[in-house]
Amino acid sequence: EASPTPYVQVAELELLEGDSFDAVYIVATGSAKTEHYNALLRQLSAEVRERTVLVSIGEDMSAEGQWGWFEALLGCVQQGDRLTMDLTHSFRTIPLVAATALNFLRKARNVKVAHLLYGAFEKSPARPPIIDLSAFLAVDDWADAVHALVREADARPLASVAKDAPEFVAPLLRDPALHEHLEGLSVGLRVADVNGIRGAARVAGERFEAAAVGTPVERILAEYAGAL
């Protein structure tokens, strides 16, 4: 539990040992800067304050303004960075922009999203929980994996994302034997190994058939597998 503070960013930096970050970016509109920035800085430790950079954004909510927010976020992150982001006090439209930016950066700059945080003041104003939403970014990985399976007959991304998925997402697809057969199926298709394809496809098909009564994610994947 963090020390009392009106700023969730201060609480998060305390809990995450803020002095371990190379840089802290505070993204703010002009009015937010005037009202809160200096007060927030005073609550940060001297070590964190030295690493803190203000990133100014506008309040234009048009498509052009949203693109400006997107570019501001991109400018903070470099190749291979490990990133923690807080969305608590942003415009309600910014989480969508941020999620899009993060998925772009994960692919284009190999960025690792360690935490995507939100202070849930509406749940408990006196002691709000801080929620980590980063695991949900894996939805984009599932979409890419399904695309690779259907369009390119490459099952390896699906095997990878299923292997790393939490138990509650796709328990039936967390089978190491299935992952092995999916990877074998992809290799067989690429080298035209008919015997290898037949065996791997049979086992994978049986597993997908079982997944047809599984979680919603597994049912959708089973539908795609059936289409193949």
N, C-alpha and C positions, 0 to 999 in steps of 0.2 A: 504494500500500500504506500502510495506517495505522500509526501508532506502536503498540507493544505495549500492550494494555489488557485487563483481564478483562471489560470491558463493551462489547458490540458497539455500543451507542448512542453511546458516546464515539468509537469508530472511525468510525462513519457521519457524525457531526457534523464530525469532522476532515476527512473526504474530501469532504463536501458544503459545507464552509465554513460551519460552524454559526452564525457571527455574522450570516449573511444571513437567518436565520429571525426572524420577528416574535415567535414564542413557541415554547417547547419544553415539551410535556406528557409527564410520566412517569406512566404509569398503573400503579398498584401496589396489591396487597393490603396489609393491615396488617403481615403477617409479612415480606413483601418490602421494605416501607418500613423496618422495623426493621433488617433484615439488610444492606440494600444501598444505600438512598437516599443517605445522607450520604457514603458512600464514592464513589458515582457522582458526586455533586456536586463532590467535591474534585478529580476528574479533568477536569472541564469547565473551559474557559477562563472568566475572570471575566465576559466579555461574554455568553457563553451562559448562565452561571449566573444572571445577573440576569434572564434571560428565561424561566427554567425554573419550571414550575408542577407541583406534585404533584396528581394526580387519584386519589382513593382509591376502590377498588372492593372488594366483598365476595368471599368464597370460596364462596358459595351457587351450586351448579350446577343448581338446579332451573330450570324455565322462567321463573319470576319473577326468579331471580338473573341468568339470561342477559339478560333484558330490562333489568335494571339496568345491566349492562355496556354494552348497546346505547345506553341513554340517556346514560351517562357519556361515551361516544365522541361522541355527537351534541352534547353540551354544549361540546365543545372547538372546534367548527368553525362558522364563520359564512359568510354568503352570499358566494359568489365566491372563497373561499379556495383557495390552492394548497397541497396537503397532501402531506407525506411521512410514512409510517407504518412502524414496525418491529414485527415480530411474534415476534421470536426467543425471548424468555424467557416468553412467555405460556402460560396453560393451553392444552392442545391443542385445546380447544373454541373458544377465542377467535378463531382465524383465520376460522372460518365466520361468527361474529358480526360481526367486523370487515369482512369482504367484503360482508356484507349491509348494514351501516351505510354503507360507502363507496358502494355502488351507490345507496342511498337518497339520500345527500348529493349525489352527482353529478347526480341529477335534481331533487331538491327545493331544493337550495341552489346549484346550478351550480358545484359544487366540482371542481377539477382535481386528479387524483391524479398527482403527479409521480413518486413512488416508493412501492412497497410492498415493504419489505426484510425479508430473513431471513438471519441468519448461520448458515451450514451447518456447525456445529461437528462434527456426526457424520461429515462428509466428510473433514475434516482438522483435528483439534483443535489442532495446532501453528500452522496458518496457514489458518483457515477462510475460504472464499470468502463474499462477501456477494452474495446473489442478489436481483435485482429482479423481483418478480412482478406489477408493475402492468399489464403488457400483457395479462395473462390476464383482467383485468376486462372486456375487450372482449367476452367471451362473453355478458355481459348485453346489450350493444348488439346482438349478432347475434340474440339471442332477441327483443328489441323490434322489430328490423327485419323478422324473419320474421312476427311477429304483425301488424305494420302491412301487410305484403304480403298475407297471407291474409285477415285480418279486414276491412281497410279499403281494399284494392286500392291502397295507397299504396307505391310502389316507391322513393320518394326516400330513406327511411332505409337501405334495403338498398344503394342506390348509394353513399351516404355511408360506411357502415361498410366496404363492400368496397374503396372507394377508399383508406381509411386502414389497411387490414389489412396485416400483414407478408406478404412474398412466400410464406412457407411455409404460410400459413393458407388462402388462396384465390387462387392465381396466375391461374386462368382467369377469375376475376371482377374482376380489377384492370384491365380493359380500359376506357379512357375512353369509347370508343364505346358500350359496354354501359351505362355510367352515364348517358350522354346519352339513350339510348333508354328506359331505365327511368324517368328523370325525365319524358321525353316521354309515356310511357305513362300515368303518373300524372296529368299535366296533361290529356291527352286524355280520360281517364275522367271527370275532374271537369267538363269542359266539353262532354262528349259529342261529341267530334271523331272521327267514325267512321274517316275516312281516316287521321288521325294515329295512332289506336289500332291500326289494322290493320298499318301499317308498323312501328311500334315494337314491337308484340307479336311480329311475325314474327322480327325480329332478336334480341330478347331470348329468345324461345323457342329459337332456334338455339343461342344461347350457353349457355343452361341445359341443353340437350340434350348439348352437349359437356362440361358440368360434371358430368354423370352418371357420368363415369369419372374424375373429379378427386379432390380430397382429401375426407375424410369430411364436412367442413362443406359443401363444394360439392355432394356427393351428396345430402345432406339437403335443401339448398335446391332442387336439381333435382327431388326428389320433391315438394316443396311446389308448385313451378312446374307440374309435371305435373298435380297435383290441380286447379290453377286452369284 
